[in-house]
Amino acid sequence: MEKNDFLLYNEIIYHIHTCQDMDDLKRSILAQIKLIIPYAYASLIVVDIDPQTREIRHSDPFCLPESFTALEEAWIDRDHEDESLWVSHAPESIVVRSSDLAGEARLESTIFQELYLQYNIYDTMSMNLAYDHQVMALLTLYRTRADGVFTDEEAFYLRALAGHINYAYYTMSRRGASQQDRAKTLEELVQEHDLTRRETEVLGLVFQDLNNDEILEKLHISRHTLLKHLQNLYRKCGVSSRWDLRKLRP
Protein backbone atom coordinates (compact mmCIF):
# COMPACT_ATOMS: atom_id res chain seq x y z
CA MET A 1 0.00 0.00 0.00
CA GLU A 2 1.49 3.34 -1.06
CA LYS A 3 1.79 6.25 1.37
CA ASN A 4 -1.17 8.16 -0.06
CA ASP A 5 -3.34 5.04 0.05
CA PHE A 6 -2.28 4.43 3.65
CA LEU A 7 -3.28 7.96 4.68
CA LEU A 8 -6.60 7.59 2.87
CA TYR A 9 -7.17 4.22 4.55
CA ASN A 10 -6.70 5.80 7.99
CA GLU A 11 -9.04 8.64 7.09
CA ILE A 12 -11.69 6.11 6.08
CA ILE A 13 -11.35 4.27 9.40
CA TYR A 14 -11.70 7.55 11.30
CA HIS A 15 -14.95 8.43 9.52
CA ILE A 16 -16.40 4.96 10.06
CA HIS A 17 -15.72 5.03 13.81
CA THR A 18 -17.08 8.55 14.41
CA CYS A 19 -20.62 8.15 13.06
CA GLN A 20 -23.52 9.28 15.24
CA ASP A 21 -26.25 6.79 14.32
CA MET A 22 -26.87 3.69 12.19
CA ASP A 23 -28.04 5.54 9.07
CA ASP A 24 -25.00 7.79 9.32
CA LEU A 25 -22.78 4.71 9.67
CA LYS A 26 -24.30 2.93 6.66
CA ARG A 27 -23.94 6.03 4.51
CA SER A 28 -20.37 6.56 5.69
CA ILE A 29 -19.34 2.95 5.02
CA LEU A 30 -20.58 3.06 1.43
CA ALA A 31 -19.27 6.58 0.75
CA GLN A 32 -15.83 5.95 2.26
CA ILE A 33 -15.33 2.64 0.46
CA LYS A 34 -15.91 4.40 -2.85
CA LEU A 35 -12.80 6.50 -2.22
CA ILE A 36 -10.58 3.44 -2.69
CA ILE A 37 -12.90 1.05 -4.57
CA PRO A 38 -14.87 2.85 -7.30
CA TYR A 39 -18.32 1.42 -8.00
CA ALA A 40 -21.55 2.34 -9.81
CA TYR A 41 -23.94 1.13 -7.10
CA ALA A 42 -23.65 -0.14 -3.55
CA SER A 43 -25.89 -1.48 -0.81
CA LEU A 44 -26.00 -2.62 2.80
CA ILE A 45 -28.78 -5.12 3.54
CA VAL A 46 -29.74 -6.33 7.02
CA VAL A 47 -29.30 -10.10 7.52
CA ASP A 48 -31.28 -12.03 10.11
CA ILE A 49 -30.78 -15.79 10.58
CA ASP A 50 -33.16 -17.88 12.66
CA PRO A 51 -30.94 -19.60 15.27
CA GLN A 52 -32.95 -22.84 15.12
CA THR A 53 -33.91 -23.31 11.48
CA ARG A 54 -31.03 -21.30 10.00
CA GLU A 55 -33.66 -19.67 7.77
CA ILE A 56 -32.21 -16.45 6.39
CA ARG A 57 -34.02 -13.15 5.89
CA HIS A 58 -32.70 -10.07 4.08
CA SER A 59 -34.36 -6.70 4.71
CA ASP A 60 -34.03 -2.93 4.95
CA PRO A 61 -31.67 -2.18 2.01
CA PHE A 62 -29.61 1.01 2.30
CA CYS A 63 -28.30 2.02 -1.12
CA LEU A 64 -26.11 4.53 -2.91
CA PRO A 65 -27.55 5.97 -5.01
CA GLU A 66 -30.90 5.78 -3.25
CA SER A 67 -32.64 5.00 -6.55
CA PHE A 68 -30.89 1.60 -6.52
CA THR A 69 -33.12 0.55 -3.60
CA ALA A 70 -35.80 -0.70 -6.01
CA LEU A 71 -33.42 -3.28 -7.45
CA GLU A 72 -32.28 -4.51 -4.03
CA GLU A 73 -35.88 -4.87 -2.89
CA ALA A 74 -36.52 -6.98 -5.99
CA TRP A 75 -33.40 -9.03 -5.17
CA ILE A 76 -34.62 -9.63 -1.61
CA ASP A 77 -37.83 -11.12 -3.01
CA ARG A 78 -35.73 -13.52 -5.10
CA ASP A 79 -32.59 -13.95 -2.98
CA HIS A 80 -33.09 -17.73 -2.94
CA GLU A 81 -32.25 -17.74 -6.66
CA ASP A 82 -28.83 -16.18 -6.12
CA GLU A 83 -26.01 -18.73 -6.28
CA SER A 84 -23.92 -16.62 -3.88
CA LEU A 85 -26.59 -16.62 -1.14
CA TRP A 86 -24.21 -18.73 0.98
CA VAL A 87 -22.17 -15.57 1.67
CA SER A 88 -24.93 -14.35 4.03
CA HIS A 89 -24.59 -17.56 6.05
CA ALA A 90 -20.83 -17.38 6.64
CA PRO A 91 -20.05 -16.74 10.36
CA GLU A 92 -16.88 -14.81 9.50
CA SER A 93 -16.46 -11.99 7.00
CA ILE A 94 -15.49 -13.09 3.51
CA VAL A 95 -15.13 -11.13 0.28
CA VAL A 96 -16.54 -12.68 -2.89
CA ARG A 97 -16.49 -11.44 -6.50
CA SER A 98 -19.02 -12.89 -8.93
CA SER A 99 -16.49 -12.65 -11.77
CA ASP A 100 -14.04 -14.71 -9.71
CA LEU A 101 -16.58 -17.41 -8.84
CA ALA A 102 -18.42 -17.91 -12.12
CA GLY A 103 -16.53 -15.98 -14.78
CA GLU A 104 -18.56 -14.96 -17.81
CA ALA A 105 -21.15 -17.62 -16.96
CA ARG A 106 -22.50 -15.28 -14.27
CA LEU A 107 -23.98 -13.08 -16.99
CA GLU A 108 -26.34 -15.90 -18.00
CA SER A 109 -27.71 -16.46 -14.49
CA THR A 110 -31.32 -15.60 -13.66
CA ILE A 111 -30.28 -12.83 -11.28
CA PHE A 112 -28.07 -11.12 -13.86
CA GLN A 113 -30.49 -11.55 -16.74
CA GLU A 114 -33.73 -10.57 -14.99
CA LEU A 115 -32.48 -8.05 -12.40
CA TYR A 116 -28.97 -6.76 -13.03
CA LEU A 117 -29.20 -6.36 -16.80
CA GLN A 118 -31.49 -3.33 -16.53
CA TYR A 119 -28.71 -1.55 -14.60
CA ASN A 120 -25.99 -2.82 -16.95
CA ILE A 121 -24.29 -4.57 -14.01
CA TYR A 122 -21.23 -6.56 -15.04
CA ASP A 123 -19.54 -7.52 -11.77
CA THR A 124 -20.31 -7.59 -8.05
CA MET A 125 -18.17 -7.78 -4.92
CA SER A 126 -19.87 -8.78 -1.67
CA MET A 127 -18.81 -9.00 1.97
CA ASN A 128 -20.89 -10.25 4.87
CA LEU A 129 -20.66 -8.17 8.06
CA ALA A 130 -20.18 -10.53 11.01
CA TYR A 131 -19.17 -10.17 14.65
CA ASP A 132 -18.76 -12.92 17.23
CA HIS A 133 -20.00 -15.47 14.66
CA GLN A 134 -23.23 -13.48 14.18
CA VAL A 135 -24.00 -12.26 10.64
CA MET A 136 -25.44 -8.74 10.74
CA ALA A 137 -25.56 -7.41 7.18
CA LEU A 138 -24.52 -7.93 3.58
CA LEU A 139 -22.42 -5.31 1.78
CA THR A 140 -22.39 -5.44 -2.02
CA LEU A 141 -20.64 -3.24 -4.58
CA TYR A 142 -21.65 -3.22 -8.25
CA ARG A 143 -19.87 -2.28 -11.47
CA THR A 144 -21.10 -1.83 -15.02
CA ARG A 145 -19.40 -3.30 -18.08
CA ALA A 146 -17.70 0.06 -18.69
CA ASP A 147 -16.22 -0.11 -15.16
CA GLY A 148 -14.79 -3.60 -15.62
CA VAL A 149 -14.35 -6.25 -12.93
CA PHE A 150 -13.17 -5.76 -9.36
CA THR A 151 -9.46 -6.46 -8.97
CA ASP A 152 -7.49 -8.55 -6.48
CA GLU A 153 -6.10 -5.35 -4.97
CA GLU A 154 -9.59 -3.96 -4.43
CA ALA A 155 -10.72 -7.21 -2.82
CA PHE A 156 -7.70 -6.90 -0.50
CA TYR A 157 -8.68 -3.32 0.43
CA LEU A 158 -12.20 -4.43 1.34
CA ARG A 159 -10.91 -7.33 3.44
CA ALA A 160 -8.52 -4.93 5.19
CA LEU A 161 -11.49 -2.77 6.24
CA ALA A 162 -13.65 -5.70 7.34
CA GLY A 163 -12.62 -5.67 11.01
CA HIS A 164 -13.31 -1.96 11.40
CA ILE A 165 -16.62 -2.10 9.53
CA ASN A 166 -17.81 -5.12 11.50
CA TYR A 167 -16.95 -3.65 14.88
CA ALA A 168 -18.44 -0.24 14.07
CA TYR A 169 -21.67 -1.85 12.86
CA TYR A 170 -21.86 -4.10 15.91
CA THR A 171 -21.24 -1.33 18.45
CA MET A 172 -23.76 0.95 16.72
CA SER A 173 -26.33 -1.85 16.89
CA ARG A 174 -25.60 -2.30 20.59
CA ARG A 175 -25.83 1.43 21.17
CA GLY A 176 -29.28 1.46 19.65
CA ALA A 177 -30.31 -1.49 21.78
CA SER A 178 -29.02 0.13 24.98
CA GLN A 179 -31.30 3.07 24.35
CA GLN A 180 -34.35 0.80 24.58
CA ASP A 181 -36.08 0.38 27.92
CA ARG A 182 -35.39 -3.28 28.63
CA ALA A 183 -37.46 -3.30 31.82
CA LYS A 184 -40.71 -2.83 29.93
CA THR A 185 -43.29 -5.58 30.23
CA LEU A 186 -44.96 -7.10 27.20
CA GLU A 187 -48.11 -5.16 28.06
CA GLU A 188 -46.17 -1.88 28.05
CA LEU A 189 -44.64 -2.73 24.69
CA VAL A 190 -48.11 -3.47 23.31
CA GLN A 191 -49.42 -0.10 24.46
CA GLU A 192 -46.37 1.86 23.37
CA HIS A 193 -46.33 0.41 19.84
CA ASP A 194 -50.11 0.02 19.45
CA LEU A 195 -49.92 -3.68 18.65
CA THR A 196 -52.96 -5.68 17.63
CA ARG A 197 -53.98 -8.85 19.49
CA ARG A 198 -52.46 -11.11 16.85
CA GLU A 199 -49.26 -9.04 16.65
CA THR A 200 -48.98 -9.35 20.44
CA GLU A 201 -49.33 -13.14 20.20
CA VAL A 202 -46.64 -13.30 17.50
CA LEU A 203 -44.31 -11.05 19.51
CA GLY A 204 -44.76 -13.19 22.61
CA LEU A 205 -43.84 -16.32 20.66
CA VAL A 206 -40.80 -14.59 19.10
CA PHE A 207 -39.70 -13.72 22.64
CA GLN A 208 -39.93 -17.46 23.42
CA ASP A 209 -37.46 -18.09 20.55
CA LEU A 210 -40.00 -20.05 18.53
CA ASN A 211 -39.22 -20.32 14.82
CA ASN A 212 -41.71 -19.57 12.04
CA ASP A 213 -42.95 -23.15 11.69
CA GLU A 214 -43.56 -23.42 15.44
CA ILE A 215 -45.47 -20.12 15.43
CA LEU A 216 -47.58 -21.30 12.48
CA GLU A 217 -48.45 -24.46 14.39
CA LYS A 218 -49.37 -22.48 17.51
CA LEU A 219 -51.52 -19.85 15.82
CA HIS A 220 -52.92 -21.86 12.86
CA ILE A 221 -52.26 -19.07 10.35
CA SER A 222 -50.70 -19.05 6.88
CA ARG A 223 -47.03 -18.32 6.32
CA HIS A 224 -47.98 -15.22 4.32
CA THR A 225 -50.05 -13.91 7.22
CA LEU A 226 -47.22 -14.57 9.68
CA LEU A 227 -44.74 -12.67 7.50
CA LYS A 228 -47.14 -9.72 7.33
CA HIS A 229 -47.44 -9.70 11.14
CA LEU A 230 -43.65 -9.79 11.46
CA GLN A 231 -43.26 -6.92 8.99
CA ASN A 232 -45.79 -4.88 11.00
CA LEU A 233 -43.89 -5.64 14.20
CA TYR A 234 -40.60 -4.52 12.67
CA ARG A 235 -42.21 -1.28 11.46
CA LYS A 236 -44.08 -0.47 14.66
CA CYS A 237 -41.19 -1.33 16.97
CA GLY A 238 -38.63 0.53 14.86
CA VAL A 239 -36.40 -2.47 14.16
CA SER A 240 -35.32 -4.19 10.95
CA SER A 241 -34.75 -7.81 11.92
CA ARG A 242 -35.94 -10.64 14.17
CA TRP A 243 -32.64 -10.41 16.04
CA ASP A 244 -33.31 -6.75 16.93
CA LEU A 245 -36.91 -7.61 17.85
CA ARG A 246 -35.67 -10.11 20.43
CA LYS A 247 -33.61 -7.37 22.07
CA LEU A 248 -36.90 -5.80 23.22
CA ARG A 249 -37.67 -8.92 25.26
CA PRO A 250 -38.65 -7.95 28.86
N, C-alpha and C positions, 0 to 999 in steps of 0.2 A: 504494500500500500504506500503510495507516494505521500509526501508531506502534506500537500494540499488536501488529498483525500482523507488523511488522518485527522486533520483539523476539522474538516467537514463532518466526518464521522462523530467526533466528539460534540460538535454543535447539535447534531441530530439527537444524540443521546440526551443532551441537556434539555432540549425542547420536549422530548417524550416524557421525561421525569418531572417536568414542572407544569403539567396540565392541571386544570382546576376541576374538571368533571369528565364523565365518560365520553360525552359527545366531543368535547375538546380534545380528549386523548385520541379518539378514533380519527378525527380530522387531522390531528398532528402526525399520527403514525403514517397515514397515507400521503400527506403532503411532504413530510420529511424524507420518506423513502424515495419519492420521485426525484429528489436532488441528486441521488447517486444511481438510481435505477429508473431511467425514463420509461414511461408507459402511457398508453392511450386511455385506459380505464382501470379502476381499482375498487376493491370492495372489502369490507369486514363484515362477516356474517356470524351471528351468535350460534354456537353449537351446544346442544343439550343432549346428553346421552342417558337413557334410563339405566340406573345401576343394576337392575335385575334382568331386564330383557335385552339390554344393549341396543335397544331401538334408538335411532338417531333422529334428531329434529333440528333443522336449520331455520333461523328466523331473523327478523329485524336487520335487514341489510343496510349498511351505511356505505354510500358510494361516492366516488369522485370520478367524473362529474355526477351531480345528483340525478341527472336525467338517466343515468345508467341503472338506477334502482329498478326500473321496469323489467329489465332483462334478468336481474338477479332474483326478483320475485318469481319470474317465470321459471328460472333454474331451480328454485326451491321446490316448486310444484313437481319438478321432474328430476330431482337430485338422484333418485334411485337408478336413473338411466346413465349416470355419469360413471365411467369406468374408474375414475380416480376418487370415488367416494370414500375409499378406504383411508384417505389422508385424514379425514375428520375423526377417524377412530383411533389414530395413533396416539399413545399416551405421552410421547415425547415429540417435541417440534421437529418436523422434517420439511425440507424444501423439495418440491417436485415440479419439473417442467414437462408440459404435455409433449413438446417436441422431442424431449429426451426419452420419454417412455414409449411413445407410439410412432414417432417420426411423421412422415407425410400421411400415414394411415389415419391419424387423428382427424384430418380434415373431412373424412368420409363418415365419421361417427354421427350418431343421431343428434347429440348435443351441439356439435359444430354446425351441422347442416341446418337444423331447425331453429337454433337459437343464436349461435355466434355469427353465422354468416351475414345476418342483417346488419351487424356492426363491423363487418370485415375483419373479425378477429382471426389471427393467424397463430398466435402462441399464448400460452398462459404459464404463470409461475405461481404456485400456491404454497402456503405455509400454515400449518395448524398452530394456534396459540395454546400452549399447555403449561400447567404449573402443578407440581406435586401429583403428577399422573392424571390430572383432570383436564380434559379438553375444554376450552372456553370459547374459542372462535376460529373462524377460517379466514385467512387473508389471501386474496388472489389479485394478481396483477395481470393485465391483458395488453397485448400488442397486436397491431394490424399488420398486414402483409408488408406495407411500406416500412414499418418499424423493424421487421426482421424478428428473429428468435432471441430469447434471453440467453446470455452467455454464461459460461462457467464462472467467470469473475463476478458477474452480477448475482448468481446463485450464492457465491461465497459471501458477498456483502450482506445478503439477506440473512443467511445463517449467522453471520457475525452479530447481527442486531437482535437475533431471536431471544436471547436471555434478557435483554433490557426490555423488549416489547412485552414479553410474557410477564415479567415481574411488574411492570407498570400497569398492565391490564388487570392483573390479579389484585394488586393493592388498591386500584381504583374501584374494583368490584367490591372489595371488602369495606372500603370507605363508605360506599353507598349503603352496604348492608348495616354498617354500624350506626347509620343515621336513622334506621328503622327502630321503632319501639318494640323490642323483643318481648316485653312483659305483657303485651296485649293478649287478651283472651280471644278465642275464635269469635265469640259474640261481638266483641269490640271491633274486630276486623270486618265482620259482616256489616255492622252499622257504618263504619268509616268508609267502606268502599261500595256500599249500597248493593250488596250481593243478593241475588235471588235465592230461593230455597234450594233449587237444584245446584246452583253454583256453590252454595255453602256445603252441600253434600259432597260435591266433587273435591272442593278444597280440603275438607276434613279427611277424605280418603287419600289425597295427595300427601297430606301431613303424616299419614300412617305408612307412607312409602309404598303404597299399592301401585302396581303398574297399570297400564291402560286396559289390558285384558281382565285383570282382577276388578277394576272399577266397572267395566262393562257387565261383568257377571253380577256384581253387587246391585247395580242400579237398573239393569235390564233396559239399556238404551243402545242406540246404534253407535258405531264408531264415529260417524260423521257428527252426530249430536254431541258426543263427548269432546271431539276436537273443537267444536264451536264453543262449548262451555269453557274449555281451557283457554282459548283465544280471548274470551271475554274476561276471564280471571287475570290473564297477563295484562290486558288493557286497563282494567279497573284498578289493579294493584300496582300498576306502574313498573312492571318487570317484563323481561323479554324471554324468559326460559323457565322450565320446570325447576331447575336447580335454584334459581333466584326466588321462585315461589316458595320453595321449602325453607328458605331463610326467614320467612315470616312466621314460621311455626312457633306457637306460644311455648 
